[in-house]
Amino acid sequence: MKHGYIGARLRAARTSKKVSVQQLAGKMGIAIETILDIEAGATLGHSSTIIEMGKVLGLSLTDLFGPTEDSNIIPFPKIERDK
């Protein structure tokens, strides 16, 4: 699986909220280079870092890890359970 799309989603959220890399790094207490590498798809980073970046930027787990518009992933249908 390519992980560059996660970095692209994070970058898009950051830029749409007009948050600089420096501001995000400061809020998270991580190196600017870490954010740049994740956004560029050079590394996926630690899962807790990705989730925290998403939280800071207001993204849900589905926003981060869900299927892309051009993917061929078909989500499972929601199943109603008897109560």
HUQUINOR-V824271 format. One record per backbone hydrogen bond with DSSP energy under -1.0 kcal/mol. NH is the residue of the N-H (numbers start at 0). CO is the residue of the C=O. E is the energy in kcal/mol with one decimal. If there is no record, write none. Layout:
NH/CO/E  NH/CO/E
This chain:
6/2/-1.3  7/3/-2.3  8/4/-2.1  9/5/-2.4  10/6/-2.7  11/7/-2.5  12/8/-2.2  13/9/-2.6  14/10/-2.8  15/11/-2.2  16/12/-1.5  17/14/-1.1  18/13/-2.6  23/19/-2.5  24/20/-2.8  25/21/-2.3  26/22/-2.4  27/23/-2.1  28/24/-1.9  29/24/-1.6  34/30/-1.3  35/31/-2.5  36/32/-2.6  37/33/-2.2  38/34/-2.9  39/35/-1.9  40/37/-1.1  41/36/-1.8  42/36/-1.2  49/45/-2.0  50/46/-2.6  51/47/-2.2  52/48/-2.6  53/49/-2.4  54/50/-2.4  55/51/-2.7  56/52/-1.9  57/54/-1.3  58/53/-3.5  63/59/-1.8  64/60/-3.3  65/61/-2.2  70/67/-1.4
